[in-house]
Amino acid sequence: MRADNKEKIQAYLKEIQDINYRMLCDIDRVCNENGIRYYLLAGTLLGVLRHKDFIPWDDDVDIVFARKDYEKFLKVYKEQAAEGFEIVDYHDYPEFFDFICRVVDKDTLIHNQKADDDYYGGRYSHPSVDLFIYDNVSCFYKLQLLMLQFVYALAMGHRKDVELDKYKGLQKLGAMILPAIGKLIPFKHIAKLYDRISAAGGNSAASWFISNDQQRAPYWGKQYQKEWFKKRVKGQIRDGYFPCPKGAKAELEMIYGDYMALPPEDKRYPEHFMSMEIVKE
C-alpha cells in the first residue's frame, strides 16, 4: 500500500472512530436512563477482548438487543438522542437496503462510491452504529430461517439492482423470480412480514439468533445460548465501559474460531472505506 494512501486511511479511521465512540456513549446514556439492556456484538465485542479498544481498522459499531429492549430503544432514542445523531429506520422508506436500523451521525457524510446516494438519499453514507436483534429460536428453526430468506428475496425487489452474478443454479433462478414478485408488494408489508417471522419463536427457547442480519457468514443461522447473557460484564473502549455478555468468549469462538488470531495484513482494512473523503454537511 502506498504511504500516502495509508496515511489517508489512518486519518479516516481516526475521524470515524472518534464519531463512533461518541455515538456509542450516547446510546449507552439513553439505555442506562431508560433501563434498556444491550450488548456489544461482533467486531466491536472482538475489539474489546482482543485489543481493549476498537479493532484498529474497524469503522463501524455493532450492538444487539433482545427484541423487547430493541423496540423500546427505537422509540425512546428517537426522542432522546443527542443533537446530530438520529435513527435511520428501514420501516420509514420505500426502498430496501437491509433490515438493520442504525444510529447515524447525520452531520457527517462519507463519500461512498459504491452506494447509490440518489436512490437511498445518502442515508447509508454516514458513520453508523448497527442495531441488531436477538430473537427466540423457534421449534421449527430451519423453517424459520428458510422463511426469512424467502422474505429477504422478496425485499430485494425494492433495490435498484439485484447482483445476479453472485448466485448460481436454483439460487440464481430464485434471485430472478422472487424480487420480481416482491416488487409488486409494497415494501412496508414485506418489512412487517419479516418482523413477524423473526419474532415467532417462543419465549421458552434456550437460545437466540440474530434475525435482522444480512444473511451472510459468519453470523447467519448461529444460535446464541441465553445462558451466555445472564450476567453482563463491562468491556473497555477508550475511557468508557460498555456491556458485554459474560459468555463473550464462547460467543466469539462460535463465530470466529480462534478469535485472538489477527487476520492477514491485507485483510486489516476498513470495511466501509471507499473514497477517503469525509465531508461535514
N, C-alpha and C positions, 0 to 999 in steps of 0.2 A: 504494500500500500504506500502510495506517495506520502511524503512527510506533510505536505500542505493539506492533503485530504484528511490525514489522520488528525491534524490539529483542528480542522473544521468539525470533524465528528466529535472530538472531545469537548469542543465549545458547545456543540449542540446538546450533548449529554448533560453537561453541567446545567445548562439553562432548563432543559426538560426535567431533570431530576429535582431541581430546586422547586419547580412548579408542582411536580408530582408530590413532593413532600408536603407542601402547603395544602394541597387538596386532601391528602390523607389525614393530616392533622385536623382539618375542618370536618371531615367525615367522622373522625373519632370523637370530636367535640359533640357533634349532634347526636351520635349514638349514645354517648355517655349521659347526655342530658335527657334522653328520652327512653332509657332502658332498653336499647336495641343491641342485640348480640350479633357480632360479625367476626370473621376470622381472615387473616391474611391467607392468600392462596397462591399456588403455582410458583411462578418465578419470584414473586415478592416474598413468599414464605421461604423459598430456597435461598434467597439473598440473606435473610436473617440468620439461617443456620450455617450457611457456608461462608458468608462474607461479613456478617454482623452489620449489614447495611443493604442498600440496593445492590443487585448484581451490577458490577461496574459498567456493563454495556447494555443494561435493560432500560427501555424508555417508556414503559407504562407500568401501571399498578393493577394488581388483581386482588379483589376481596370477594368474600362469599357470605351469604346469609341463608339460614333456613327460611322457607317461604314466608311464614308469618312475619318474621322480622324484616324480610326484604320488602314486603308490601307496605309495612309501616314506615320503613325508611324512605321509600319513594314519596310517600305522602308528606312526611314532615320535612324532608330535605328541600323539597320544592318551596317550602315556606321559610326555612331557617338557614339556607345556605349563605355563606359569606359572600360579599359583593364580588362579582367577577366569576363566580362558579355557578353552574346550573346542571340540571339533569337533562340529558338527551334520551328521551323515552321513545322507543321504536313504535309504541302504540299510537303515537301522535302524528305519524306520517304515512302517506300512501305508498311510498317506495319501500323496498326491502333491502336492508344491508345485512343484518343478522338479528337474532333475538336477544341481544345484550343491551341493557340500559347502561349509560355511562355518566359519570360526573366529569364535566369538562371545564377547562379554563377558557371561557368564551372570548376573552380578550387577546388570546394568543393563537395565531393561525400558523400551522406547519404546512408549508407548500409541499404537497404530496403528489408527485407527478403521475402516480398510478390511480389516484382517486379521480372520479368524475365530479368535480365540485358543482358543475351546473346541474347535475342530476340529483345529488344529495344536498345541495345548498351549502356545501362546505362544512356541514355539521360534524363530519367524521375526520376533519383535518385539524383537530385541536388536541393538546395534551389531555390524556384521559385516565380515569380510574374505572376499570371494567367491573361491573356488578354482576356476580354470578349467583345462582340459586341452587341450594341443596333441596331436592325434592325426594320424597319417600320412594324407595324401590317397590314396585307393585308385585303381587303374587305372580303376575304374568310379565316378568321384566323384559324378556326378549321381544314379546309382542309390543310392549310399551315403547321400546326403542325403535322397533320397526315402524310403528305408527308415527312417531316423531320424525323419523327420516322421511316418511311419506309426506307429512305436512310441510316439512322443510323444503322438499322438492316442489310442492305447490307454491310455496312462498317465492321460490326462485323466479316464478313468472312475473314478479314485480321488481326484478332487477332489469337494468337496461340490457345486459348481455349475460348469457349463460356460456361459460367456457367449456364447450363440449369436448375439447381435446384432452380434458382431464379424465374422461370416462372411456370405458371400453365395453364391448358386448352389450349385455342386457342393461347394464348401468347407463350406458350411453343412450340406449333406446328410452329408458325411463327419464333421462335428463332432457330428452326432446319432447316427450309426451306430457309429463306431469306439469312442468312450468307452463306449457301451452294451456292446460286446463286451469291451472291456478291463476293465470292472467285474467280469466273470466270472473273470478271471485274477488270481491273487494278485500284488500289486504287486512283490514281490521277484523274481518270474520276469520281469516286464516290465523291471525295472531291469537284470537280468543280460543280457537280450537287447539292451538299448540299449548297454550297455558292450561287448558282443561285436561289434556292428556298428561302433561307434566305433573300435575297435582293429583293424579288419580290413585296413587299409592296410599295404602292405609297407614295410619299413624303408628301401628304396632310393628312396622318394618324395622329390622335391625340395622339397616344401612340406608344411606342417601346416595343419590347420583347427581351430577351436575346436569341439569335439564336444558339449560339455555346456552350450552357451549356450541361451537361451530361444527360439531360432529366430526372431529378430527383427532388423530392420535396426538399425544399420548393420553388425553383426558376422557374422550368419549367412551361411555359404557362402563367406566370404572365404578366400583362400589366403595363408598367411604363409610367405614364402620362407625356407628354413632358413639360407641364407647371411646373413640379417639377424642371426642369433643365434650365429654362430661365435665372435664376441667379445662380451664384456659390458663395459659401462661403468657407472660409478656415477652415479646421479642423486640430487640432494639434496632431502630433505624435512625441514624444520626443521634439527636438528643431526645428522641421520642421513643415511647414503649407502646407496642400495639399488640392486640390479642392474637395468639396463635393456639392451635389445639395442643393439648397435652400429648396426643399421639402424632405429632408432626413428623417424626422420623419414619414411622410406619407409613404415613400418607405419602411422603416423598419417595420412599423406597418403592411403593406400589407404582408411582407414576414414572419415576426416572431410573429406577435401579440404583446404581452407585451414584447417588446424588452429590456426593462430595467431590467426585472427579470432575475436573474442568473440561469443557468441550475443546476440540481443536481450535487453534488460534483463528483460523479462517471462519469459525462459527461465532466468534465473540464480536458480534456486530448488532447494532440496534435494529430490532425487528421492523419498526415502523419508520425508520430513517429513509428518506427518499431523495431529498434535494439539498439538504444542509442549509436551508434558508428558513429562518424564523422571523415572523413579522408581527409586531404589536399592532392590533387593529385600532 
